[in-house]
Amino acid sequence: MAPQGETTIEAEMSSLQIEEEVSCEKLYGPYPKAIPVPFLSKAHDIPDRKIIDSAETIYDVGTPDYRDTGTPDEWLPRDGRLVRLTGRHPFNVEPPLAIHNRFKFITPTSLQYVRNHGACPRLKWEDHTVCIGGPNVPNKLELSMDEIAAMPTRELPVTLVCAGNRRKEQNMIRQTIGFNWGPSGVSTSVWKGVLLRDLLLKAGVSEKNMGGKHVEFIGVEDLPNKVGPGPFEDEVWGKQVKYGTSVPLARAMNPAYDILIAYEANGEKLQPDHGFPVRLVIPGYIGGRMIKWLKHINVIPHETKNHYHYHDNRILPPHITAEESLEGKWWYKPEYIFNELNINSAVSKPDHNEKISIKRDIGKVYEMAGYAYTGGGRKITRVEISIDGGVNWELADIDYKEKPTDYGMYWCWVWWKFSLPVASFIGVKEIWCRAWDESNNPQPTNPTWNLMGMGNNQCFRIKVHVDKLANGDHVFRFEHPTQPGQEEGGWMTTIAGKPDSAGYGRLLEMNDAPEVVEAAPPAKKTEGGVMTYTMDEVDTHNKEDDVWIVVNNRVYDCTEYLDLHPGGVDSIVINAGADATEDFVAIHSAKATKMLEKYYIGDLDTTSVAVPDANQDIIDEKGNKIALDPKKKLPFKLQAKTVLSHDSFLLDFALQTPEHVLGLPTGKHVFLSATIDNEMVLRRYTPISSNYDVGCIKFVIKAYPPCERFPRGGKMSQHLDSLKIGDTIDMRGPVGEFDYIGNGKFTLDGEDCFASKFNMIAGGTGITPVMQIAAEILRHPEDHTHMSLIFACREENDLLMRSTLDEWAEKFPKKFQVHYILSDGWPADWKFSTGFVNKALFEKELYPAANDCYNLMCGPPIMLEKGCVPNLIGLNHDKHRMFSF
């Protein structure tokens, strides 16, 4: 407990305390409500609004967010609107930019960003104490929370910023060792507590001879050791370590820096995720130095040796990789520590994918908005906007809410606005934003990558697109560089959106450097040397039991590999006796290239390659001209495009003439290929049209934008989405192991099969192959094959071609039935299933196992491997009667 008869600080500051409290409430209040609104399920349903409105504390909400159920943090209600960056646990979140744009200067406590390294400690005000000690503290103290709260207070607004704010932009350049913060890892509160200086004076710490001394701060958490025993022989790191940091004693004792031991935010006690009951606030520093759940304050003769003080919050040079950082001991070089914030800004309005109607709003004025901040107590002096790539800059209007301290310090962000006519967006490719502070320090134009992805602060750039909506209206659409966490979207997630360089070389050369492939074994030789083959010789090896292919003028005998090929037999046989270079390079890795060398038999005689006759028609047994060629690619022109949903569309390509038929057996698909970003890309697609659709081939496509797991997104789907009427795409086929003949008869890998019933399970765009088969069965009244389809998607508007499926179910109730299941969200009146496919659903909706019942599946691999196959086996379906397209 505190010793009696201490200094007269309390008396000296009592009048200032009252003045500050009134001043903060008057200047920055009323404070926004801090009650969280948890999501109870993926459908984002919330507790009764009366409960939320009447709640006085976060615990009155009574219900956790569904994502916290089953985690160590289940006891703590949290707001469902916060974007989760690291999954369910630990809790690392930021609010959507729209939340910041709504509240601006003061952020509701329950909607602020949170950085937790583990479970949130469950501490009590009445039990917690803070210990003040260390070799340079004359009067060691252990203070209760009531004793700390009884001391003279300091109250002021401070903006907290995660060191990784805007990190996802860095991850789109090259993956850092950090997760994907968007531009909302920043929040502002009015903090109340005790100045660190006053606590240290209370403990008898002297303001003389402060050189080299530090104040160390340690929290209560036990966290994993990242790297081992560490470099300090006198303080060896164990398996578990505390989160800690230190600041120079001279800074701690300087009243101008306002270092605060805080226990309230926005007029209320701290929320658990923000450090309840007490935390450190260092204005102008990165959030990673502001220890939450503070337990120890030590004055020591040197910088702290705490594990996390070194292995977190560093900005290393751009050429330093993870391996080099450890080998070169870069973490312990003091010049790379990240303490004071650098200057930064972002645009909150227009928001990502916000649209402005050109027809309706062309005569109006649009008001942009955003924030800017800097460190060191410096003032933001200007924010500038450019709509011509930085050729010209114009000043935004800044709303200065914060009153500077008595020492002239500014510890908060500013909010700005900029008005311009909507007509000004005509011809604009990008909007740039940058800030300056009173040191005349502006944001850089280009990014510089670093291993931790911290301090990312290049100009904030928004792309401007002109889109045509499904109703024919044209709009300006705005695209931010990224979206936080696993959320999809952003121009930096595309190859075209990468910068040319980011401090460690040209990106295309560095990131896309091919894997080094070992030298190939020597080819079979004759007395004259390496064997060579003419193209005519290769062409004779074009059957399933005798498959040769050519890749980069090297000849391979792949016959022995057919059954081992993960892509199936057809994708090799389709190239049998031909040059497969383009197709192979498009879909195979360097590892696959190594494997191919095992089957190398010689070189191609390049003088023997004949020029193909492009005008030769393929005629079927009925005399029809066939559009597809299984041996070569042919270009097909886009003649119509129909938007089906926010990310799906129907493409209608013309065949060579209006009289041509496709030549695609039911159940087969085609290869589509294109050169995308100087790279040949080849993908399988199943059309929804057939030989009955003379003169055309139609596809339903879902565009897959870049995401965390696939930073480039779906290359081909994005390319198809970009096609304009009159553009062409190369196709080749047919290809596939399944061929439906009719009346329940089909071949599977060339073997004759029969089914009286098909169970069909489709996920997303996997609906197209099963629809193709269903359409063939339903167009023939004499075909009595029965079908039961389960169609799984994330949301209702992802259910492609639903109107057609419902029409079939109504028109052919004895032959076709369909059931839908949604995983991520559904309307209140949804009458079908929710969640993920499971055994109970299959048992209820599908036909039972039988010798004449086959299961046809197409969807994401994880759905098929985890959700479909095990549950079908559990219902006694034979694995040999399951087929995945």
N, C-alpha and C positions, 0 to 999 in steps of 0.2 A: 504494500500500500504506500501512498505518498507520504513522505515525512511532513510533520507539522511545522507551522511557522515559516512558510516559504516566502518568496519575493512578493513585491507589491504590483506585479504585472496586472492582476485582476482589477485592482483599483484604477490603475492608469488607463485601462482600455474599456471600462464599463460603459462610459458614455458613447464611445466609438461603436460598441456592439449594437446598441439600440439604433444609432444613426444608420449603420450599415444595413440592418435588417429591414428597416422602413424603406431605405433607399433601394435595395434590391427588389423588394416586392413592388415598389412603385415603378421602377425602371423596366423591369423585365416580366412582371406578372400581368394578369393572373397566370399561374403555371398550368400547362395542359394536364389533363387527367392522366393518371399513371396506371389505370386498371387494364390488365392484359385481356385480350379476347382470344382464348384458345380455340383451335380447330378440333372438333371432336372426331373427325374422320377425314378421309381423302376428299370427301365431297365438300369440305370446308363449312360444314354446319357448325353452329356455335351454341353456347349455352343460352338459355332464355334471356332475352334482352333486359328483362326486369332485374335479373340477377346482376348483370353487368352494370346497369345504371345505378343500382342501389348499393353496390359494393364500395366499402370504404377503404379496404386494403386488398392487396392481391390475393390473399388467402380466402377472402369472401367469395371469390369466383368458384372455388370448391372443386374445380375439374382441371386436370392437366391437359395439355395439348396431346393429341393421340400419338404423336411421334415420341413423346417422353414416356409413354406407358411401357413398363418393363425395363426402364433404365434407372440408374441411381438417382436421377433427378425427377422421378415421377411425383414427388411431393410438391413440386414447384410449378404453379400455373405460369404459362408463358404465352405470348401473343403469337397466334398462328400466321399473322401476316409477315413476320420476319422471315427472310430468305435463309434457309439453312445451307451452310457452306460445307459442312463435314458430316452430312447425314444426320442420324438421330442423336448421336452422342460422340464426342463431347459437344457442348452447345456453342457453336460459332455461327453468328448470324449478323445480317445487316438488314435494315429496312429497305423496301423499294424506294427508288428516287422520288416517286410520287408522294410518299409519306413526308420526306424532307421538304418537298416543294409546298406541301400543304401547311406544315407548321413553321418552317423556316428557322428562325433564330433559336428558340428553345425547343428541344426535342422531348416528347413524352418519354418518361423513364422506361416504360414497358416497351417502347419502340426504338430504343437505342441499340447501336451495335454492341455485340458481346464477343469477347475472346476468352474462352475457357480452355485450359489444357487438360482438364479432367472433370470429375464430378464436382458439382457445386457444394462447397462445405455447408453443413447445416449447423450454424452457430447461433448462440443465444446472447442477447445484449447483457443479461445479468451475469453470465458466466465468463464472458470474454474479457481478457486483459491485454494491455500492450506493455511490453517490457522495454525499458530504455537502459542500455548498458554499453559494454565495450570498454577497452583499455583506456580510452580518453574521456570517460564519463566519471566525474568525481562522485556524484550522488545517484546511484542506480535506483531506478524507479520501476514499479509495476502498478500501472494505473487501470482502474476499472473504467468501463464506458461511462458510468455516471460521473466519475471524477474528471474524465476528459471533457464531457459535455458541460461541466460546471465551470470550465476555464473560459476566459475571454475568447470570443469567437471572431472568425474572419469569414465573410460570405461574399462570393464573387462569381460571375459566370466564367466558365472555362470550356473551351472546345477540346474534346478528346478525339484523337485520330489514331487508328491502327496503323502501325508502320507498314503494313501490307496493303493499305488502301490503293485501289486500282491495280492490284497485282495481276488480275486475270489478263490484262493487256500484255504484261510481261510473259505470262504463260503461253500466250498465243504466238509469241516470238520464239521462245524456247522454254521448255518446262523448267520451272524453278523447283526448289524443295518446299515450296509453300502452296497452300490451297488457294482457291479462286475468290479473292475479294473483288467485288465490283467497286463502284465509286461512292458507296454509302457506308464505308467503314469509318464513319465520322459522326459525332453527335455533340450536343451542347446542353449543359445543365448549369444551374446556379448551385454551386457547392458551398456547404457550410461545415466548418470544423475549427480546428485549432492550428495556428501557424506552427510549422515544424520548429521554427526559430524559438518560439515561446516554450515549447516542450523542452528543447535543449537547454535553454537558459534556466528553466525550472530544475533541470538535472545538474546544473552547475557547469555546463560546458562553456569554455572561454572563447571569446572572439579574437584572442591573440594567438600568434604562432599557428595559424590554420593551414599553412602550406603543406601539401601532400596528404593531408588527412581527408577522410571520406566519411560520409554517413551511409551506413548499410541498412537496407530494409529487407525483411524476410517475412514471407507469408506462412500460412498454416499448412498449405497443401504438401502432400508427399507425391512427387512426380517421378516418372522414369528417367534414369540417366541415359542420355543419348549416345555417349561416346566412350565411356570407360572411366578409369580412375582420375583422368585429368592431368594437367601439367604441374600442379602444385604439390610438392612432397609433404608439406606441413598441413595441407587440407585436402586429403584424398577424397574423391567423390565416391559415394557408395552406390548401391543398386537403385536407391531412391534418393532424390534430392529435393530441396525446397526451391520455390521460385523466389528469386531475389535480385537486387541490383544495388547500386550506390551512386551518390552524387558527391562532388567535392564539398567539404565542410564550408568553404567560403561561400558557395552558392546557397547552401542550406541556411546560413546565418544572415544572408543578405535579404532584408525585408522587401526589396524591390522585386524579388523573384516569386514571392507569394506561395512557397511550397506549403501545402496544406495536408493536415491529417484530418480527413473528412468523414463525417458520419451522417450527413444529410445531403439530399439532392432535390432540387425543386420543391423545397418546403417539407419534405418527408424523409423519414429514415431511409437509408440505402436499401435498395432491393438486393436479394441474395446474389443475383448474377453480377451485380455491380459492386460487390465487396462487403455486404453487411457482416458485421456492424461497423467496420471502419476500414478505410483504405487510404492510400497515398495519392495525392494529386500534385503533379509537377507541371504547372502551366507552361505551355510552349514546347514541351517534350512529347515524344511519341507515347502512345498509350501503353506500350509494352514495358515501360519503366514505372508505371503507376501501380504499384503492388496492391492487389486486392486481398481482403481477409488478413490485414496486417497484424503481425504478432510481435516482431522484434525490430527495434531501432537501435543500431549500434554505431558508436563513433570509434573509428579504427584508424590506424596510422597509414593505411594504404587503400588502394581501390579494392573493392570486394573480390573474393575468389569464388563467388557463387557460380555454379554450373550455367544457369540460364542467362546470367549477365554476359557470358561469352558466347554461348551457343544459341543465341537468338539476337535479332535486331542488329545486324551488320550489313553494310553495303560494300561488298567486295568488288574488286575490279572485274570488268565484264568477261575477261578471258579465263577466270578462275572457275573450274568445275568442282563438283562435290568431292571427287577424289583428290584433286590438287589442293583443295581447301584444308584437308586433313594432313596431307603429306607436307605441305609447306607451312603448317601451323598458322594459317591466315586468321583464324578466329581469335588469336591472342595478340594481334597487332592493333595497337590502340587507335591508329589513324582511321580505321574503318568502322568504328563504332557509330551507331545511329542513335543520337539522343535528341537534339533539337530538330523540330519539324522543318522540312524544306517547303518552299512555296508551291501551292497547288490550287487547282480549280476544277469545276465540272459544271456541265449544263444539266439542269433538271427539267427544263421546258424549252424546246419540245422533248417529250419523253421518247424512249425507244419505240419505234413503230407507230408513233403518233401520226395522224393523217390530217391534212387540211384540204378541203374541197376546193379545187381550182375554180370551178364554175360559180360556186356559191360565195367564196371568200376572197376572190381575186382583188376586190376593191377595199378590203379591210386592212387593218394594221394588226400585226401579230406581236405579242410581248414575250420575249424570251426571258428566262430566269436561270439562276444557278448560284453556286457558292464559291468562295475563295478563302484560303487561310494561309498562314505562314507561321514561323516559329520565332523564338527569341524575344517575344514581346513587341515585335515590329508591327507596324500598321500596314494593312493593304491599302495602297495608294491609288491603284487603278485596275480596272478589268477591261480588257479590249476584245472586240469581236471582229473577225474577218470573214467575208464571204467570197473572197477571191484568192484563196491560198496564201494569205499573208502579204499580198502586194499592198493592200491598204488595211489599216486598222481603225476602228471607231470605238470611242469610249462608251462603256455601259454606265448606267446610273447605280451608285452604291448606296445601300441603306445601312448607315452606321448606327446600329442599335447599342453597341457596347460603349459605355463610358470609360475612358482610360483611367488607370489607377493613379494614385497620387505620384507615382514615379514615372508616369507617362507610358505605362505598358499596356499592350493590347493582347489579350489572351484568347480571343474568339474569332470565329469565322465571320465573314460578312456575306450578305446576300445582295445580289445585283439583279438588275433587269435591263433589257435592251429592246426597244421597239423598232420595228421596220415594216414597211408595206409588204403584204403577202406577195405582191407582184415582183418584189425584189428576189424571190426564190427562183424565178424563171432563169434557167441556165446555170444555176448554182450547183456545184458538185459537192462542196463541203462547207460546213460552218466551223470555224476555229475559235477557240476561247483561250485566253491566257491572262494571268494576273501579274502584277508588279507589287513589290513592297517598298518600304521607305529606304531600303538600302539600294534601290534601283536594281533589284534582283528580279528578273522575269523568268517565267517558265521556259524551258528549252523547247525548240520546235520538234526535235526528234528524240526517241527513247534511247536510253542506254541500259542494256540488260545487266542484271546482277543475280547471283546465285539464289538469294533469298527473295528476290522480286520485290524489294522494299524501296520506298521513296519514289515510286513511279510517278512522274509529274510532268511529262511532256504535254504540250498543248492538247486540250480536250477537243477532239474532232468528231463531228457528226456528218454522216453522209446524207445527201438529199436525193431522193429518187422521185421520178414521176411514174406512177402506177395507174393502170386501168383496172377498175373494179369490175366485178361480175355484172353489175347493172349498167356498165358503159361509162360511168363517171371517172374522170381523171382526178388524181389527188397527188399532193406532195406528201411523200412518206419519209420520215426521218429515222436514220439508223445509227444507234450508238456503237462505240467500238466493241463492247462486249456486254454480256449480261452476267450477273453474279452467280457463283456456285455452279450447279449443274444446269442452270437455265440456259436455253438455247438462244442463239441469235447474236448478231453483231458483225460489223464488217471486218474486224480483225481476225475473225474465225475462218476466213477464207484465205486461200493462197494469195489471191490478188491483194488482200488487205495487209499482208506482211510488209514491214519496212524493208528497204534494200539492205540495211545493216543496222546493228544495234550495239556496236562497240567491240565485236569480236570477229569481224569478217563479214563477207557477204552471205546473207542468210541462205540463199539457195545452194551455195557451195558448201556451207557448214552443216545445215540441218539435213540436207538431202544427199549427203555424200554416200555413195553406194557402199555396201558391205564388201570388204575385201574377200574375193573368191579365190580359193586355192587353184593352182594350175591344174588343168584337166589331165587325166592319164593319157598316155599316147594311144593313138588309134591303131586298129589292126593294120598290119603292113604286108605288102607284097615284097618281092625282091626289089622292086623299084622304090619302096618307101611307103608313105601313108596311102591307105586305100581312098580312092575317089569314086563317086557315083554320079551318073548323069541323072537329070530330073526324070527322064523316062524310066530309069531303073527304080528310082524311089517310088514312082507312081504305081508300080506293080505291087507294092507292099501296102495295099489299101484295104485290107480286110481285118475283121476283129481278131483273127488268129495269126495275123501277120501285119504288124503296124510299124511303119517307119515314118518319122517326121524330120523336117529340116528346121533348125533354129540357128540363125546367124551363120548360114552356110556350112553348118556342121550337121552330119546325119546321125540320127539316133534310132535304134531299134527298141521300141517301147512295149513290145508284145508281153514281156514278162511282168511289166509294171501295171497292166490294165486293172487287175483286181485290187491293187494296192492304192490306186489313185483316189484321193479324197473327193475329187470332183466328179467321180463316176467315169464309166467307160466311154460314154458318148462324146464327152468333151475332148478325148484324145482321138477316138475313131473318126470324128468329124474332120480331123486334120490328117488322117492317114494318107500317106502317099503325097503329101503336099508340104509347102513351106508354112510352118506354124509360128514363125518368128514374132509377128505382131501380137498374135493371141497369147503366146506364152509370156512375153515380156509384160503384157498388160496386167496379168493376174497372178504372177508368180514372184516370190521373193528371191533374194540372193541365196538363201538356204535351199530353195527348190532348184535353183540353177546348179548348185553343187550336186544335188541328188541326181539331176539329169545326166551329169557327166558319167555316171556309172554305165549308161546305156549308149555311150558314144562309140560309133563304129567306123567313122571316116568323114571325109570332107565332100562337099558338093562341087561338082564341076560346073562352075557358074556360067560357062559358055553354052551349057546345054539347056538353060532356062528359056523357054519359048514365051512369046508375048501372047496372052490369052485372047480369044475372040470374044469381045464384049457384047457382040450382037447375037450370039447363039442362044435360042430359046430352049427352055425345058418344057416338054409336053407330057401330060399325064396320060393314063390309059383311056380317059374319056375325050382326049383331044384338047383339053384345056391348057392354056399357057400358064405355067407355074411361076409365081413371083420369086419365091425363095430359092437360093442355090446353096446346097450343103457344103460346097467346096470353096466358095468365095463370097466376099462381102459385096453387097450391092447398095447403092444409095436410094433412100426413099424420102420423098418430099412431104413436109407437113402441110396439110391442107385445111385443118381446123383444130382449134383448141378450146376446150370447155372447162371452166373452173367449177370444181365440185365442192370444195371446202377451202378452209384457210390455208391448207398445205397440200391439197390433192387436185388433180386435174386429169382430163381425158384428152389424149392426143390421137388425132386421126391422120394417118399417112396414106398418101395415094400410092397405088401400085403402078407398075410400068405403064399400063393402059387400063381403061375402064373395063376391059374384058378379062384381064388377068385374075386368077384366083390365087389365094395365098400359098396353098400347098403345105399346110401345117396339120398333121394328124392331131386328133383330140388328145390332150394330155402332154403334148410336146411344147417346147418353147423355142425362142430365138435368141441369138446373141446380138446385142446392140453394141456398137463400138464407136469411139470418137477420140480425137486428140484433145485433151483438156489440160491446159497449162503446160503445154509441150510434153505431155505424157499420154501414151496410148492407154485408154481405159476400156475394158470389155466386161459386160454384165449380161446375165440371163434375164429375160422378161417373158412373161406369158401374156399374149394378147387376149382381149375379151372377144375379139372377132374370130371368125373361122372361114372355111372355104365357102360358106353360104353368103358371106359379105363380099361380093364381087367388087374388085377395083380398089379395095382399101384394107388397111390393117389398123386396129385401134388398141390402145393401151390405156389403162388407168394407172396413174403414177402418183406416188406420195413423195414429196420433196423432203429430204432429210438434211437440215442445216447443220453446221458444225456444232459439236458438243464436246464435253470434257473427254469422253472416252475416244471419240473420233474427231480430232481437232479440225479435220478438213471436211467433215460431214460426208454425205453421200455424193461422191463426185459426179456420178452419172445422173442421179436424180436431179441434182442442181443444174446440170447441163441441160437436161431435157426440159426443165422448167424455164430455162432461158431461151429456148428455141422460139423463133418467130415464124409466122406463116411464110412458107417458101423455103425455109431452111431444110437441110437434109440430115439424115442420120444413117449410118451404115448398119445393115442387118445381114445375118447369115443364119441358116438353119434348114430344116428343123433339127432340134437336139433334145434329148431327154430319154429316160428309161421307161416311162409309162406311155402306153398307146391304147386309147379306148377304141374298140372296134364297133361295138354296139350290142344291144340286148344282153348286157351284163358281161360280155366277153372283152377281155383286154390282154395285153402282153405286158409283162413286168421283167425288165432286163432280158427280153426276148423269149421268156417262157409264157405259155398260154395259161390264162387264169380265168376264173368266173366268179362273179359276185351277184347275189340277188339283192344285197343291201350294201350301201356305202355309208360309213360314218365319216363325216367331213369336219375337220377342225382347222379353222383359219385364224390367223392373227394379223391385223393390219392389212397391208397389201398382199398378204398371202391368200386373200380371197380370190385372186384372179385365176389361178389354175383350177381350183375346185369349181368356180363358176363356169369355166370353160367346159368342164366335164358335165356339170349339171345341165347346162344349156343344151348340150348334145343329146342327153337322155330325154329331156323334156320336149324337145322339138319332134320326137318320134313317138307317137301314141302307142306303137307296138312294143316299145321298150318299157318293160314293167319293173325295171330296177328302182328300188326305193333308196331315198337319201335323207339323212338327218344331219343338219349342219349346225355347228356351234361357231359363232363368229365373235372373236375377242378383240377389243380395242381399248384404248385409254379413255376416250370420251365419246359422246354420242355423235359429234360431227366427224369423227374418224371412221364411222361405219360406211365405207365406200359402197356405192350401188345398192344401198339399203332398199330403195323404192322398188328396184327390180326383184330383189330377194323376197320382199313382202308380197309383191304381185304373183310371183311363182307359188309361194305358199298358199295364197288364196285360190289361185287358179288350178293348182295340182295338189290338193290336200292329201291325197292318198300316196303320192310319189315323193313329195318334197316337204320337209318341215325345217324351220330355222329358229334358232334361239340365240340371243345376244347376251354378252357379258362385258361390262365396263369396269376398268380397274381404278381409274384416277378421279372420275367425277361423273355424276349422273343427275338428271332432273328429278324433282320431287315426285313426279308421277310415273317414274320409271317402273315398268312391270316385269322386266327381265332380271337377270342375275347381276351381281356386283362382286368385285374382287378379282380373283384369279381362277383359272380353270382348275378343277379338282375332281377327285374320285366320285363324290356325291353328285356333282353336276353331270358327269359322264353316265353314271348309273341311271339318272333320271331322264336324260335327253337323248342318249345314243342307243342304238340297237345292241342287244346283248351279244356276247361272243358266240360265233358259229363258224362252221367251215366255209360258208358262203357269205360271210360278212367281212369286208375289208375296211381298214381305217386309213383315210387319206389326210395328210397333214401338210400345212405350209404356214410358216410363221417364224418369229425370232428363235434362234437356236436354244436359248435358255428356256423358252416356253415349251418347246418340243422335248428337250432333254429332261427338264425338271417337272413340268406340269402334265405333259401328255403321255409319253411312253411309260413312266412308272405307274401312272394311274390306270392306263389301259391294261397293262400287265396284271395289275391288282384286280382287275375285273375279268381276268382269265382270257384276254385277247392274246392270240399268238403273235409273237413278234414278227413272224414271217408274213403275217397279214396286215402289217403296218408299212406304209410308204410315205416318205417325206419328199416333197418336191424341192 
